[in-house]
Amino acid sequence: MTGSAPSIAPLAASLQVGLGGAIGAVLRYQAGRGMTSLAGQQGAGSFPWATLSVNVLGSLAMGLLFGWLARQGSDAETTEPLRLFLGVGLLGGFTTFSAFSLDMMLLIERGQPGLALLYAASSMVAGLAGLYIGLALIRMLGQG
């Protein structure tokens, strides 16, 4: 869904993404609260159920959205605002894992499973390394 998209004014596109992202972030927060309510504080703290649920639900929604957008074909005037609002904004704010899942599937469908595996592995390793380095830096600053 990139490359041949119609020209949307950058401000309008940014507003669509921003509004969708705000709604997605609130939905993610409420999903976490709901999961804690269902599982109880101890149950919710023993396993990241809320994150898992949001990631799976967001990935399902991304699959449904992009499958539907692909069927719409050349009606880019309708599909591009929906892609920005729902795909980039709402689902991006709800879970970035849905975007990761979409990127992985696109690489696999393009016949690049090795590149998909490299992307998954490097995302995990680099993401965890970045988190570790950030924590280490803050801890070093706190000791000084």
Secondary structure, 3 states (H helix, E strand, C coil): CCCCCCCCCHHHHHHHHHHHHHHHHHHHHHHHHHHHHHHHHHHHHHCCHHHHHHHHHHHHHHHHHHHHHHHHCCCHHHHHHHHHHHHHHHHHHHCCHHHHHHHHHHHHHCCCHHHHHHHHHHHHHHHHHHHHHHHHHHHHHHHC
